[in-house]
């Protein structure tokens, strides 16, 4: 059961980082993994985001996109357009499931935390 506990601890650390993403900014699965010292674990960060939707307090998982700014996790938000709507509510423009001006909107936890 140690492995399950390790995964849960990793998820909690991911959630701590995601809570720090400023409104109107996005980061990537890989940036979070690298910040946590687990550079090759971007997929595990994605799994954490998939499990975050029932967390209390809520986790702003909509602010986490892939390395190209694509809304790859959008199908985990209850409706196909919910992730986009949440981002647009924060003045982030989305076109074709991709963050417009991704480099300007990108928030790097390593440079901030």
Secondary structure, 3 states (H helix, E strand, C coil): CHHHHHHHHHHHHHHHHHHHCCCCCEEEHHHHHHHCCCCCCHHHHHHHHHHHHHCCCCCCHHHEECCCCECCCHHHCCCCCHHHHHHHCCCCCEECCEECCHHHHECCHHHHC
